[in-house]
């Protein structure tokens, strides 16, 4: 029996965590958010967070979708 906890793919990631997952800069994440390609949620303190499921759902090259 597997005793490892199940991973919640809809957890909120910090910009650093999301950038590491996508292997891009945090600036790229902000740009994608401004272009409407990736939704950023704000914490009560005003910090950006990204849903892991949405970060994973991005295509290989999100910037190519914008012409």
N, C-alpha and C positions, 0 to 999 in steps of 0.2 A: 504494500500500500504506500502510495506517495504521500509524504507528510509535508511537502513544500507548500507554502501558501499560494493560492491562485493569484495571478497577477491581474490587477484591475487596469485594463487598457484605456479606461476613460478617466484616469487620474489627471490632475492638473500638474503640468510641468513648468518649472521656471524657464526663462529664456535660455539660460546656460544648458539646462538639461535637454530642452527641445533642439537647440543648435547642435549639441553633441550627438543626439539621436539621428539627425538629418545630415550631419557632417558639413554644416554650413556655419557662417557667422551669425551672431545675434542680430546684426544689422540686416542680414538677408531676411530673417524672420519678421523684423519690423517692416521691411519693404513689402514682403508678401502680404502682411496684414493690411498695410495701407492700400494695396492693390485689390484687396478683397479675396485673396487666394487662401488666406489662413486667418481664422477668427481668433482674436486675442480676448480673453476675459480679464477683467480688472478685479483685484482683491479690494477689500474695504480700504486698504491703505494706498490704493492706486497703482499697485504693481501688476505687470502683465503676467498672465499665465496662459498656457496653451494646453488643450485637451490632447492627451497622448494619441487617442484614436484619430483625431484630425491631422495631427502631425504625420502619423504613419500613412494616412490615406492620400497624402500629396503625391502627385506623380514624380517621376525621377527628376524632371527639370521643370518646376512650377513656372519659372519665368518665361519659358517658351510658350506657355498658354496665352500670354498677353502679347498681342501684336500691335 
